[in-house]
Amino acid sequence: MSTAAKMIQGTPVLGKMFKVNGNDDLASINAWPSLIIMTSFVWLAIALLLGVSMPIIQYFGLNIFLFEFYTALTLHGAAMTFPFAFSLMVGVSLHRAGACMGKKADGPLVVLYYIFMNIGGLLFTLSVLAGFKITYTVMFPLPVVGAQMGVWPMWSVVLGFTGIALILVSMIILYPIQILQMIFWGKKHDELELSPRTLNDPGMLGMLIAVLVLLVSGLPLIVTASSVLLYLYGIFPAAWIGWAVTPVVFQFVFYIFAHNLMESMAIMIVSAVYGTLPLYLADGTRKLYSDKLANAALWILLITSVTSFFHHFYTMFPALPSTFSFHGNVMSWGTGIGGAFTIFTILATIWKHGLRPEPGVMMILAGFVIYCLDGVTAMIIGNVAMSYHLHGTLWVGGHAMTVLLAMSLMWMGVLYHHYPVLTNRNPDADKCRQSYRMYFIGGVGMMYTFMAGGAMGIPRRISNWVESGYMGIGVFILIFGLILSYGISMFFVTLSKSREITT
């Protein structure tokens, strides 16, 4: 039994849900992906508790230890984005790549990814509990200024940046290189090739594009962040990192990666949809309406998304030529073309071949609907003029949150499809239907509540909702947050009530 399988087996509650398939031939594509997925759900449970706690903290004015708004807000955003949503994608996509290419989904890079992502998340959590409360835009030198002003201790800054560095390495280097290795190198094992695919298939092409976006857009941030970290450890003198902490440079490398991180995750899940949907067609065709149209959508999403990050720089005039901001605006709208191609391909495929409404594919389609609805809000916030009014409000926070919720629901649907191979058990279909319905209601409700709050001008980070008259929005956030949490809890029940496949 592998180390990963032993760790899963020794985990209370979740260990039962993710106990890997006893078939030793499949262990190399099941064990580590299962462990990564299981651990991502631990982080999700933490993120849900923190998310639900925030309106309660606001209403009762709590300010003790974890029951402090900015602590909960920072930890919720970090846990939801990296060790949950990204790691869920990593675990499922590693299994997909292994089963499609006949390559092992284990090895040093996978092990290091698991260690770096989770230790990085723990270190960042400890730094926040020590007082390091920052926004998701970690603009240097503000963290150091906060320490110099006594807002948080300097050691918490070092600890936090160490955690961030480990997370970045896992996302930008370890995971992309592992997928590239599985696609292009490594020995092929016939017994692992459960669903053969080539790079001509949209499901594999999108995976390749997504990891290349992570690698290329992330390397400048790795170089810059490494320089800053070496300075914080006292290895580099301040004079050596002046180029790295110039506001324009730091903002460029941050947003080049941060925005393209979301775009990469979107391309990855679209490719997974293209790969999974044909398996549930009613006439057994197992083909999309048009592979060429699907591939065109992926290339359009790549071309338009790479430079759409410029729309975040709407306040940098005259340091940044206004043309760049408007270029980002145009590219943001251009992503809608790729989205339209994707919508057409999915609907045309279902119209032509019919659909077996199994829970997994319905979860994927429900998540895709949320993704499309949120795409409208993204195109609005991508407009330079609208950004002046909405970028610093709950609108942009709601957009980022909803993108993660949509993609997570789609990945949970893909996981549902792969679950029998991972664990040799079939999930409870009825419970799963209840799960994605509640998830959909909660997710859409949360999205529009955040949009309404943004339109009202509620800032992204504000801890006096009651005094400012915003608690009405907070109540709706709590209601829809509880519905969402119930939906996710039912998904856990779905897995816990799965039955072993005996034939």
Secondary structure as a PSIPRED ss2 file (coil, helix, strand):
# PSIPRED VFORMAT (PSIPRED V4.0)

   1 M C   1.000  0.000  0.000
   2 S C   1.000  0.000  0.000
   3 T H   0.000  1.000  0.000
   4 A H   0.000  1.000  0.000
   5 A H   0.000  1.000  0.000
   6 K H   0.000  1.000  0.000
   7 M H   0.000  1.000  0.000
   8 I H   0.000  1.000  0.000
   9 Q H   0.000  1.000  0.000
  10 G C   1.000  0.000  0.000
  11 T C   1.000  0.000  0.000
  12 P C   1.000  0.000  0.000
  13 V C   1.000  0.000  0.000
  14 L H   0.000  1.000  0.000
  15 G H   0.000  1.000  0.000
  16 K H   0.000  1.000  0.000
  17 M H   0.000  1.000  0.000
  18 F C   1.000  0.000  0.000
  19 K C   1.000  0.000  0.000
  20 V C   1.000  0.000  0.000
  21 N C   1.000  0.000  0.000
  22 G C   1.000  0.000  0.000
  23 N C   1.000  0.000  0.000
  24 D H   0.000  1.000  0.000
  25 D H   0.000  1.000  0.000
  26 L H   0.000  1.000  0.000
  27 A H   0.000  1.000  0.000
  28 S H   0.000  1.000  0.000
  29 I H   0.000  1.000  0.000
  30 N H   0.000  1.000  0.000
  31 A H   0.000  1.000  0.000
  32 W H   0.000  1.000  0.000
  33 P H   0.000  1.000  0.000
  34 S H   0.000  1.000  0.000
  35 L H   0.000  1.000  0.000
  36 I H   0.000  1.000  0.000
  37 I H   0.000  1.000  0.000
  38 M H   0.000  1.000  0.000
  39 T H   0.000  1.000  0.000
  40 S H   0.000  1.000  0.000
  41 F H   0.000  1.000  0.000
  42 V H   0.000  1.000  0.000
  43 W H   0.000  1.000  0.000
  44 L H   0.000  1.000  0.000
  45 A H   0.000  1.000  0.000
  46 I H   0.000  1.000  0.000
  47 A H   0.000  1.000  0.000
  48 L H   0.000  1.000  0.000
  49 L H   0.000  1.000  0.000
  50 L H   0.000  1.000  0.000
  51 G H   0.000  1.000  0.000
  52 V H   0.000  1.000  0.000
  53 S H   0.000  1.000  0.000
  54 M H   0.000  1.000  0.000
  55 P H   0.000  1.000  0.000
  56 I H   0.000  1.000  0.000
  57 I H   0.000  1.000  0.000
  58 Q H   0.000  1.000  0.000
  59 Y H   0.000  1.000  0.000
  60 F H   0.000  1.000  0.000
  61 G C   1.000  0.000  0.000
  62 L C   1.000  0.000  0.000
  63 N C   1.000  0.000  0.000
  64 I E   0.000  0.000  1.000
  65 F C   1.000  0.000  0.000
  66 L C   1.000  0.000  0.000
  67 F E   0.000  0.000  1.000
  68 E C   1.000  0.000  0.000
  69 F H   0.000  1.000  0.000
  70 Y H   0.000  1.000  0.000
  71 T H   0.000  1.000  0.000
  72 A H   0.000  1.000  0.000
  73 L H   0.000  1.000  0.000
  74 T H   0.000  1.000  0.000
  75 L H   0.000  1.000  0.000
  76 H H   0.000  1.000  0.000
  77 G H   0.000  1.000  0.000
  78 A H   0.000  1.000  0.000
  79 A H   0.000  1.000  0.000
  80 M H   0.000  1.000  0.000
  81 T H   0.000  1.000  0.000
  82 F H   0.000  1.000  0.000
  83 P H   0.000  1.000  0.000
  84 F H   0.000  1.000  0.000
  85 A H   0.000  1.000  0.000
  86 F H   0.000  1.000  0.000
  87 S H   0.000  1.000  0.000
  88 L H   0.000  1.000  0.000
  89 M H   0.000  1.000  0.000
  90 V H   0.000  1.000  0.000
  91 G H   0.000  1.000  0.000
  92 V H   0.000  1.000  0.000
  93 S H   0.000  1.000  0.000
  94 L H   0.000  1.000  0.000
  95 H H   0.000  1.000  0.000
  96 R H   0.000  1.000  0.000
  97 A H   0.000  1.000  0.000
  98 G H   0.000  1.000  0.000
  99 A H   0.000  1.000  0.000
 100 C H   0.000  1.000  0.000
 101 M H   0.000  1.000  0.000
 102 G C   1.000  0.000  0.000
 103 K C   1.000  0.000  0.000
 104 K C   1.000  0.000  0.000
 105 A C   1.000  0.000  0.000
 106 D C   1.000  0.000  0.000
 107 G C   1.000  0.000  0.000
 108 P H   0.000  1.000  0.000
 109 L H   0.000  1.000  0.000
 110 V H   0.000  1.000  0.000
 111 V H   0.000  1.000  0.000
 112 L H   0.000  1.000  0.000
 113 Y H   0.000  1.000  0.000
 114 Y H   0.000  1.000  0.000
 115 I H   0.000  1.000  0.000
 116 F H   0.000  1.000  0.000
 117 M H   0.000  1.000  0.000
 118 N H   0.000  1.000  0.000
 119 I H   0.000  1.000  0.000
 120 G H   0.000  1.000  0.000
 121 G H   0.000  1.000  0.000
 122 L H   0.000  1.000  0.000
 123 L H   0.000  1.000  0.000
 124 F H   0.000  1.000  0.000
 125 T H   0.000  1.000  0.000
 126 L H   0.000  1.000  0.000
 127 S H   0.000  1.000  0.000
 128 V H   0.000  1.000  0.000
 129 L H   0.000  1.000  0.000
 130 A C   1.000  0.000  0.000
 131 G C   1.000  0.000  0.000
 132 F C   1.000  0.000  0.000
 133 K C   1.000  0.000  0.000
 134 I C   1.000  0.000  0.000
 135 T C   1.000  0.000  0.000
 136 Y C   1.000  0.000  0.000
 137 T C   1.000  0.000  0.000
 138 V C   1.000  0.000  0.000
 139 M C   1.000  0.000  0.000
 140 F C   1.000  0.000  0.000
 141 P C   1.000  0.000  0.000
 142 L H   0.000  1.000  0.000
 143 P H   0.000  1.000  0.000
 144 V H   0.000  1.000  0.000
 145 V H   0.000  1.000  0.000
 146 G H   0.000  1.000  0.000
 147 A H   0.000  1.000  0.000
 148 Q H   0.000  1.000  0.000
 149 M C   1.000  0.000  0.000
 150 G C   1.000  0.000  0.000
 151 V C   1.000  0.000  0.000
 152 W C   1.000  0.000  0.000
 153 P C   1.000  0.000  0.000
 154 M H   0.000  1.000  0.000
 155 W H   0.000  1.000  0.000
 156 S H   0.000  1.000  0.000
 157 V H   0.000  1.000  0.000
 158 V H   0.000  1.000  0.000
 159 L H   0.000  1.000  0.000
 160 G H   0.000  1.000  0.000
 161 F H   0.000  1.000  0.000
 162 T H   0.000  1.000  0.000
 163 G H   0.000  1.000  0.000
 164 I H   0.000  1.000  0.000
 165 A H   0.000  1.000  0.000
 166 L H   0.000  1.000  0.000
 167 I H   0.000  1.000  0.000
 168 L H   0.000  1.000  0.000
 169 V H   0.000  1.000  0.000
 170 S H   0.000  1.000  0.000
 171 M H   0.000  1.000  0.000
 172 I H   0.000  1.000  0.000
 173 I H   0.000  1.000  0.000
 174 L H   0.000  1.000  0.000
 175 Y H   0.000  1.000  0.000
 176 P H   0.000  1.000  0.000
 177 I H   0.000  1.000  0.000
 178 Q H   0.000  1.000  0.000
 179 I H   0.000  1.000  0.000
 180 L H   0.000  1.000  0.000
 181 Q H   0.000  1.000  0.000
 182 M H   0.000  1.000  0.000
 183 I H   0.000  1.000  0.000
 184 F H   0.000  1.000  0.000
 185 W C   1.000  0.000  0.000
 186 G C   1.000  0.000  0.000
 187 K C   1.000  0.000  0.000
 188 K C   1.000  0.000  0.000
 189 H C   1.000  0.000  0.000
 190 D H   0.000  1.000  0.000
 191 E H   0.000  1.000  0.000
 192 L H   0.000  1.000  0.000
 193 E C   1.000  0.000  0.000
 194 L C   1.000  0.000  0.000
 195 S C   1.000  0.000  0.000
 196 P C   1.000  0.000  0.000
 197 R C   1.000  0.000  0.000
 198 T C   1.000  0.000  0.000
 199 L C   1.000  0.000  0.000
 200 N C   1.000  0.000  0.000
 201 D C   1.000  0.000  0.000
 202 P H   0.000  1.000  0.000
 203 G H   0.000  1.000  0.000
 204 M H   0.000  1.000  0.000
 205 L H   0.000  1.000  0.000
 206 G H   0.000  1.000  0.000
 207 M H   0.000  1.000  0.000
 208 L H   0.000  1.000  0.000
 209 I H   0.000  1.000  0.000
 210 A H   0.000  1.000  0.000
 211 V H   0.000  1.000  0.000
 212 L H   0.000  1.000  0.000
 213 V H   0.000  1.000  0.000
 214 L H   0.000  1.000  0.000
 215 L H   0.000  1.000  0.000
 216 V H   0.000  1.000  0.000
 217 S H   0.000  1.000  0.000
 218 G H   0.000  1.000  0.000
 219 L H   0.000  1.000  0.000
 220 P H   0.000  1.000  0.000
 221 L H   0.000  1.000  0.000
 222 I H   0.000  1.000  0.000
 223 V H   0.000  1.000  0.000
 224 T H   0.000  1.000  0.000
 225 A H   0.000  1.000  0.000
 226 S H   0.000  1.000  0.000
 227 S H   0.000  1.000  0.000
 228 V H   0.000  1.000  0.000
 229 L H   0.000  1.000  0.000
 230 L H   0.000  1.000  0.000
 231 Y H   0.000  1.000  0.000
 232 L H   0.000  1.000  0.000
 233 Y C   1.000  0.000  0.000
 234 G C   1.000  0.000  0.000
 235 I C   1.000  0.000  0.000
 236 F C   1.000  0.000  0.000
 237 P C   1.000  0.000  0.000
 238 A H   0.000  1.000  0.000
 239 A H   0.000  1.000  0.000
 240 W H   0.000  1.000  0.000
 241 I H   0.000  1.000  0.000
 242 G H   0.000  1.000  0.000
 243 W H   0.000  1.000  0.000
 244 A H   0.000  1.000  0.000
 245 V H   0.000  1.000  0.000
 246 T C   1.000  0.000  0.000
 247 P H   0.000  1.000  0.000
 248 V H   0.000  1.000  0.000
 249 V H   0.000  1.000  0.000
 250 F H   0.000  1.000  0.000
 251 Q H   0.000  1.000  0.000
 252 F H   0.000  1.000  0.000
 253 V H   0.000  1.000  0.000
 254 F H   0.000  1.000  0.000
 255 Y H   0.000  1.000  0.000
 256 I H   0.000  1.000  0.000
 257 F H   0.000  1.000  0.000
 258 A H   0.000  1.000  0.000
 259 H H   0.000  1.000  0.000
 260 N H   0.000  1.000  0.000
 261 L H   0.000  1.000  0.000
 262 M H   0.000  1.000  0.000
 263 E H   0.000  1.000  0.000
 264 S H   0.000  1.000  0.000
 265 M H   0.000  1.000  0.000
 266 A H   0.000  1.000  0.000
 267 I H   0.000  1.000  0.000
 268 M H   0.000  1.000  0.000
 269 I H   0.000  1.000  0.000
 270 V H   0.000  1.000  0.000
 271 S H   0.000  1.000  0.000
 272 A H   0.000  1.000  0.000
 273 V H   0.000  1.000  0.000
 274 Y H   0.000  1.000  0.000
 275 G H   0.000  1.000  0.000
 276 T H   0.000  1.000  0.000
 277 L H   0.000  1.000  0.000
 278 P H   0.000  1.000  0.000
 279 L H   0.000  1.000  0.000
 280 Y H   0.000  1.000  0.000
 281 L E   0.000  0.000  1.000
 282 A C   1.000  0.000  0.000
 283 D C   1.000  0.000  0.000
 284 G C   1.000  0.000  0.000
 285 T C   1.000  0.000  0.000
 286 R C   1.000  0.000  0.000
 287 K C   1.000  0.000  0.000
 288 L C   1.000  0.000  0.000
 289 Y C   1.000  0.000  0.000
 290 S C   1.000  0.000  0.000
 291 D H   0.000  1.000  0.000
 292 K H   0.000  1.000  0.000
 293 L H   0.000  1.000  0.000
 294 A H   0.000  1.000  0.000
 295 N H   0.000  1.000  0.000
 296 A H   0.000  1.000  0.000
 297 A H   0.000  1.000  0.000
 298 L H   0.000  1.000  0.000
 299 W H   0.000  1.000  0.000
 300 I H   0.000  1.000  0.000
 301 L H   0.000  1.000  0.000
 302 L H   0.000  1.000  0.000
 303 I H   0.000  1.000  0.000
 304 T H   0.000  1.000  0.000
 305 S H   0.000  1.000  0.000
 306 V H   0.000  1.000  0.000
 307 T C   1.000  0.000  0.000
 308 S H   0.000  1.000  0.000
 309 F H   0.000  1.000  0.000
 310 F H   0.000  1.000  0.000
 311 H H   0.000  1.000  0.000
 312 H H   0.000  1.000  0.000
 313 F H   0.000  1.000  0.000
 314 Y C   1.000  0.000  0.000
 315 T C   1.000  0.000  0.000
 316 M C   1.000  0.000  0.000
 317 F C   1.000  0.000  0.000
 318 P C   1.000  0.000  0.000
 319 A C   1.000  0.000  0.000
 320 L C   1.000  0.000  0.000
 321 P C   1.000  0.000  0.000
 322 S H   0.000  1.000  0.000
 323 T H   0.000  1.000  0.000
 324 F H   0.000  1.000  0.000
 325 S H   0.000  1.000  0.000
 326 F H   0.000  1.000  0.000
 327 H H   0.000  1.000  0.000
 328 G H   0.000  1.000  0.000
 329 N H   0.000  1.000  0.000
 330 V H   0.000  1.000  0.000
 331 M H   0.000  1.000  0.000
 332 S H   0.000  1.000  0.000
 333 W H   0.000  1.000  0.000
 334 G H   0.000  1.000  0.000
 335 T H   0.000  1.000  0.000
 336 G H   0.000  1.000  0.000
 337 I H   0.000  1.000  0.000
 338 G H   0.000  1.000  0.000
 339 G H   0.000  1.000  0.000
 340 A H   0.000  1.000  0.000
 341 F H   0.000  1.000  0.000
 342 T H   0.000  1.000  0.000
 343 I H   0.000  1.000  0.000
 344 F H   0.000  1.000  0.000
 345 T H   0.000  1.000  0.000
 346 I H   0.000  1.000  0.000
 347 L H   0.000  1.000  0.000
 348 A H   0.000  1.000  0.000
 349 T H   0.000  1.000  0.000
 350 I H   0.000  1.000  0.000
 351 W H   0.000  1.000  0.000
 352 K H   0.000  1.000  0.000
 353 H H   0.000  1.000  0.000
 354 G C   1.000  0.000  0.000
 355 L E   0.000  0.000  1.000
 356 R C   1.000  0.000  0.000
 357 P C   1.000  0.000  0.000
 358 E C   1.000  0.000  0.000
 359 P H   0.000  1.000  0.000
 360 G H   0.000  1.000  0.000
 361 V H   0.000  1.000  0.000
 362 M H   0.000  1.000  0.000
 363 M H   0.000  1.000  0.000
 364 I H   0.000  1.000  0.000
 365 L H   0.000  1.000  0.000
 366 A H   0.000  1.000  0.000
 367 G H   0.000  1.000  0.000
 368 F H   0.000  1.000  0.000
 369 V H   0.000  1.000  0.000
 370 I H   0.000  1.000  0.000
 371 Y H   0.000  1.000  0.000
 372 C H   0.000  1.000  0.000
 373 L H   0.000  1.000  0.000
 374 D H   0.000  1.000  0.000
 375 G H   0.000  1.000  0.000
 376 V H   0.000  1.000  0.000
 377 T H   0.000  1.000  0.000
 378 A H   0.000  1.000  0.000
 379 M H   0.000  1.000  0.000
 380 I H   0.000  1.000  0.000
 381 I H   0.000  1.000  0.000
 382 G C   1.000  0.000  0.000
 383 N C   1.000  0.000  0.000
 384 V H   0.000  1.000  0.000
 385 A H   0.000  1.000  0.000
 386 M H   0.000  1.000  0.000
 387 S H   0.000  1.000  0.000
 388 Y H   0.000  1.000  0.000
 389 H H   0.000  1.000  0.000
 390 L H   0.000  1.000  0.000
 391 H C   1.000  0.000  0.000
 392 G C   1.000  0.000  0.000
 393 T E   0.000  0.000  1.000
 394 L H   0.000  1.000  0.000
 395 W H   0.000  1.000  0.000
 396 V H   0.000  1.000  0.000
 397 G H   0.000  1.000  0.000
 398 G H   0.000  1.000  0.000
 399 H H   0.000  1.000  0.000
 400 A H   0.000  1.000  0.000
 401 M H   0.000  1.000  0.000
 402 T H   0.000  1.000  0.000
 403 V H   0.000  1.000  0.000
 404 L H   0.000  1.000  0.000
 405 L H   0.000  1.000  0.000
 406 A H   0.000  1.000  0.000
 407 M H   0.000  1.000  0.000
 408 S H   0.000  1.000  0.000
 409 L H   0.000  1.000  0.000
 410 M H   0.000  1.000  0.000
 411 W H   0.000  1.000  0.000
 412 M H   0.000  1.000  0.000
 413 G H   0.000  1.000  0.000
 414 V H   0.000  1.000  0.000
 415 L H   0.000  1.000  0.000
 416 Y H   0.000  1.000  0.000
 417 H H   0.000  1.000  0.000
 418 H H   0.000  1.000  0.000
 419 Y H   0.000  1.000  0.000
 420 P H   0.000  1.000  0.000
 421 V H   0.000  1.000  0.000
 422 L H   0.000  1.000  0.000
 423 T H   0.000  1.000  0.000
 424 N C   1.000  0.000  0.000
 425 R E   0.000  0.000  1.000
 426 N E   0.000  0.000  1.000
 427 P C   1.000  0.000  0.000
 428 D C   1.000  0.000  0.000
 429 A H   0.000  1.000  0.000
 430 D H   0.000  1.000  0.000
 431 K H   0.000  1.000  0.000
 432 C H   0.000  1.000  0.000
 433 R H   0.000  1.000  0.000
 434 Q H   0.000  1.000  0.000
 435 S H   0.000  1.000  0.000
 436 Y H   0.000  1.000  0.000
 437 R H   0.000  1.000  0.000
 438 M H   0.000  1.000  0.000
 439 Y H   0.000  1.000  0.000
 440 F H   0.000  1.000  0.000
 441 I H   0.000  1.000  0.000
 442 G H   0.000  1.000  0.000
 443 G H   0.000  1.000  0.000
 444 V H   0.000  1.000  0.000
 445 G H   0.000  1.000  0.000
 446 M H   0.000  1.000  0.000
 447 M H   0.000  1.000  0.000
 448 Y H   0.000  1.000  0.000
 449 T H   0.000  1.000  0.000
 450 F H   0.000  1.000  0.000
 451 M H   0.000  1.000  0.000
 452 A H   0.000  1.000  0.000
 453 G H   0.000  1.000  0.000
 454 G H   0.000  1.000  0.000
 455 A H   0.000  1.000  0.000
 456 M C   1.000  0.000  0.000
 457 G C   1.000  0.000  0.000
 458 I C   1.000  0.000  0.000
 459 P E   0.000  0.000  1.000
 460 R C   1.000  0.000  0.000
 461 R C   1.000  0.000  0.000
 462 I C   1.000  0.000  0.000
 463 S C   1.000  0.000  0.000
 464 N C   1.000  0.000  0.000
 465 W H   0.000  1.000  0.000
 466 V H   0.000  1.000  0.000
 467 E H   0.000  1.000  0.000
 468 S H   0.000  1.000  0.000
 469 G C   1.000  0.000  0.000
 470 Y C   1.000  0.000  0.000
 471 M H   0.000  1.000  0.000
 472 G H   0.000  1.000  0.000
 473 I H   0.000  1.000  0.000
 474 G H   0.000  1.000  0.000
 475 V H   0.000  1.000  0.000
 476 F H   0.000  1.000  0.000
 477 I H   0.000  1.000  0.000
 478 L H   0.000  1.000  0.000
 479 I H   0.000  1.000  0.000
 480 F H   0.000  1.000  0.000
 481 G H   0.000  1.000  0.000
 482 L H   0.000  1.000  0.000
 483 I H   0.000  1.000  0.000
 484 L H   0.000  1.000  0.000
 485 S H   0.000  1.000  0.000
 486 Y H   0.000  1.000  0.000
 487 G H   0.000  1.000  0.000
 488 I H   0.000  1.000  0.000
 489 S H   0.000  1.000  0.000
 490 M H   0.000  1.000  0.000
 491 F H   0.000  1.000  0.000
 492 F H   0.000  1.000  0.000
 493 V H   0.000  1.000  0.000
 494 T H   0.000  1.000  0.000
 495 L H   0.000  1.000  0.000
 496 S H   0.000  1.000  0.000
 497 K C   1.000  0.000  0.000
 498 S C   1.000  0.000  0.000
 499 R E   0.000  0.000  1.000
 500 E E   0.000  0.000  1.000
 501 I C   1.000  0.000  0.000
 502 T C   1.000  0.000  0.000
 503 T C   1.000  0.000  0.000
